[in-house]
Amino acid sequence: MDRRAQKTLFGRVVLTAGVVTGVLALSALAAHAFTITLGGPTGYSARIDVTQVGPNQLRILVQNTTTLGTSVSLPSGVSGSCPQTVTPGIDAACRLLASFGYTFNAISQSITGGSAKIASGSVGFGDPAGPPPPQTYPAGTDWSAEWGFGNNAPMDGTGNLDFLSTNESHMTQFATSPNRDGPPGLDGPQGGLLSRAFSDAGPLGFVQDTLEFLVNYSAELTAADLQALQNATWWVEFGSGGYFLCAGPDPRCTPPRKVAEPGAFALTGTALAAVLTVRRLRRRSAVFFA
């Protein structure tokens, strides 16, 4: 084989190795993403998208997807002050998703802090400075002072959870400033999530309809930890003890949880493209040797 052919073949081998390495890296990332949906086709509902973005950090997108209509029933043993049927005139507090989390013993790591910001395509409303009209905040605005975190604590009749909330009980604020919704500190459900079924939450500050959280943990999260979180029972709270939904193995939860794994689907396409590339390179290399 002459020197030119050797260089060409070497380049193709390096390219092949690079493709395989890229696929393996994408595999690791894609395996650490999942989606939890809570609620039924009408009434109270929510979507939670979880992705690992660091050894001990998750990005969690939480969206209030509530629509008008009758909700799935409250989980047994859990009471709520908000009506089961969502109407345009329900109390402002009932419109806001104020808490979310999962069974506390799903993983051994504890939540230690994090941040919140208004997600892309969403907008915030609040009034820290004075009288109406309320101040408007664009996507990307820091919303950390309006939410906090707690470990091994109950929302209400849910049992103990690791969870995030705008409500004060059992919570440690992510940050003490900047104040976005008026009252200093946590004053949930103010600062919670409003679905697009409503145009406002009365006098309460809110984000419509998605927040992005970066959540830090006490130790590294393994693939087994992520799988355990995906299989855990997740809860959301509307208002302050207003209405609760859960999804997961807890028999109180209805309907059965629907889980999507967009990362896995993306991996399938990427892996297939990589395999086809490797095959083409092998065929071309075979021609060289001939």
Secondary structure by P-SEA (a helix, b strand, c coil): ccaaaaaaaaaaaaaaaaaaaaaaaaaaaaaccccccccccccccbbbbbbbccccbbbbbbbbcccccccccccccccccccccccccccccccccccccccccccccccccccccccccbbbbbbccccccbbbbccccccccccccccccccccccccccccccccccccccccccccccccccccccbbbcccccccccccccccbbbbbccccccccaaaaaaaaacbbbbbcccccbbbbbcccccccccbbbbcaaaaaaaaaaaaaaaaaaaaaaaaaaaac
